Amino acid sequence: MPDTTPHPDAPHAHPHPHTHRPPVRALRLGVAGPVGTGKSSILATLCRELADELAMAVVTNDIYTDEDARFLRSAGVLPTERIRAVETGACPHTAIRDDVSANLDAVEDLEEEFGPLDLVLVESGGDNLTATFSPALADAQLFCIDVAGGGDVARKGGPGITGADLLIVNKTDLAPHVEVDVAAMVADAEAVRDGLPVLALSRKDPASVAELADWVRALLARHRSGRHVPTDPGPMAPHSHAHA
């Protein structure tokens, strides 16, 4: 009888030809949002919650300074050498979406020097509601708004708000002082996000901090198993810059 055993190189020779292979590198999680919404505080919080169980590193972005990196180093949330600063010299979205080479170099240098790493956090410089990471840089992304920016921010939408893997409504402890209804703000956010998760967060609220850490743990588990597929929240709105 002829041998009917499929050749190993033949189509469909393997029982699960479309199974994703587990990644061999760290999960890269982008954190974006307007200026002052608490991105650096979120990074510090995640480092405090997860650094004892995960090997982590951080890349920050600022236009002209390394202030965010210095804040994190001074907070003592990670060894200082695991926190790198990228000075973009241009609008923040340039380095996270248009030309990600400087950030990729920083991430890959950290992985080469301190790997194997579990998680690399990449913080965008403060940008507008349309800021999104290129999937070439970030496997997943958080977008951060805060109650002090106004209760109507969430319903204004934009790719950052509508498409990020997780939307954080930050600084909820300030809501009484700025007369914002957090529940209404979260409901507005959920209405424009088509089922994607929204988290009301305060670094002073242990329950919300634990929920954020658990979300990252679950994402990391999907990444390691090959079940997480990076998605693009969509291109930024058309924009231009006037130059002298």
N, C-alpha and C positions, 0 to 999 in steps of 0.2 A: 504493500500500500504506500502511496506517496506520503511524505512527511508534510502534515498540514500545520505544524507549529509556526505561528507568525514569526517572521524575522524581527529581531529587536528594533530595527530601524524602520519597519513598515508602519504605515498609518494605523492608529488605534491598537498598536501592539501592547500598550500599557493599559491596565484596567481603569485608570483615572487620568486620562490625557490632559484634562483641563484643571487639575488641582494646582493651586498656587503653591510654589515652594516657600517654606518659611524663610523670611529674610535673614541675612547674616550680619546686618548692621543695626545700629541703634534706631529706635523710633525718633523721628524728627518732628517736633511739635511746634508750630508757629503760633505766636501770640501777637495780635494786632489790635488796634483801636485808637481813637483820638487821643490827643495830648491830655494828660492829667486824669485819665480814667482808672489808673491803678495797675497798669501792665507789670511794672517792675515789682509791685507788691504781690501780685499773683505769682510771679516767678519765685519770689522769696518764700511765699507760702508753700508752693509745691516742693521746693527744695527742703524746707523744714519737715514737711510731711513724709517725703519719699526717699530722702538721701540715705537713710539708714538701711533701706531695703533694695535700692536701685543704684547702679553706677550712673551718675549724671554729669552733664556739663551744660554750659549756657553760652550763647552768643547774643550780644546786645547790639542794637543799631542806633546810632545818633548821627545827626548831620555833621556836626563839627566837634563833638566832644565824646568822652567816654564816661559821662556822668552816670548813666544807668549801670554800667559795669562797676564803677567805683561804689555805688550804693550797695550793690549786691555783695561785693567783696567786704565792705565795712560791716555788713549785716552778719557775716560769718556763716552764711548758709551752705557754702561749699568751699573747698580749698581754693584759694585765690587763683591758682594757675589753671583751674578748670572753668574760668569765666573769661571770655574773650570779647573784645569790643571791635566792632566794625564802624568806622567813620565814613558815612556814605558820601558826604560832600555834595549831596543833591537831595531832592525830595525823597522821603523814606520809601515810597513804593518802588522807586527805581531799583533798590538793592534787594527787594523781596519778590519782585515780579518781573521787571524789565530786563535786568542783568544781574543774576543771582550769583555770579562767579565769586565775588568777595566773601559772601556768606558761605557758599559751598566750600571754599578753601578753608575758612575758619572751622566749619563743622568737621571736615575731613582731617584737618590737622589735629583736632581734639581726639577724634576717634583713633587716629594713628598713634598719638602719644599716650593716651590713657585707656584705650580699648582693651577688651571689649566693653563698650558702654551699652546701657539699656535705653537711655533717654537723653536726647539733646533738645533743650528748649531754645528757640530762636525768637527773640523779641524784636518786633519792628519798632522803628521810631514812630512817634505820634503822627497819625495821618487822619484822613477823613473817613466817612462811612463807606467808601467804595474800596478801601484797601484790602487786597487779598494776596496770599502767598502763591507763588508758582508751585505747582505740584512737583517740579524738578527740585525744589528746595524743601518743602514741608510735606510730610506724609498726611498730616491732619492739622487743623488750625482752630484756635480759639479766637473769638472776637469779643472785645471788652467795651461796654458802655457803662455809664454810672449814673446814679440818681441825681447827682449834682448837675449833670448836663441838661436836666429837664425831663419831665415825665413823657414828653411827646417824642423823644429821640427814637425809641424802638419802632414806632409805626412809620417813621420816615423811610425805613428800608435801606436799600443799597446792598451790593453784593456781600460786603462784610457782615451785615446783620442777617441777611436772608440765607446765605449759603455756607457760613462757617460750620464746622462740625459741632461746635458748642458755642452758644452765645451766653456771655456772662453779664448780668445786670449787677454791677459792683457797688460797693459802699452802701449797702442797704441800711446800715446803722445811721446814716445821715438823713434818711428819708424824712423823719419828723421835722428836721431843721430846715429842709428845703421845700416842704409841703408837697411831697410826691407820694402817690399811692403805689407802693411796690407791686401789689397784686395786679393792679390795672396795667402797670408797665410790663409786667411779665406776660399778661394776657395779650397785650398788643404785640409783643414779640412773638409769642406762639402763633398768633394769627398770620404773621407774614413769613413764618419759617416752615410751613408745610410739614409739620411733624418733627422737625429737628429739635434737639433738646435745648432748653433754656434753664439757666441756673441763677437764682438770686443769691448773691454772695456777700458776706462780710467777713473779713479776716478775724473779727471779734466774735463770730458765731461758729462754734466748733462743729455744729451739725452741717452747715453749708460747706465748711472747709473739708470735712470728711467726705461729703458728696462729690466735691471736685476731685479729691484724691482717688476716690473709687472709680470715677469716670476715666481718669488717666490710666489706672490699673487695668480696667476692662479694655480700653483701647490698645494698651500694650499687649495684652493677651491675644487680641485679634491680630495685631501686627506680627507677633511671633509665630502664630499658627498659619499665617498667610491668608487669613480671611479678611483682613482690612485692605481695601483697594482705595488709594488716594483719589479724591475727586476734586475737580476745579470749581470753586464757588462761582466762577464766571469772571470775565474780564472787567477791569475797572471801567468806570464811565469815561468817555472821551475827555481828554484834558490837554491843556497846553500851558507853556510857561513863557512869559515875556522876558526877554533878555536885553539888557542895555546894549 
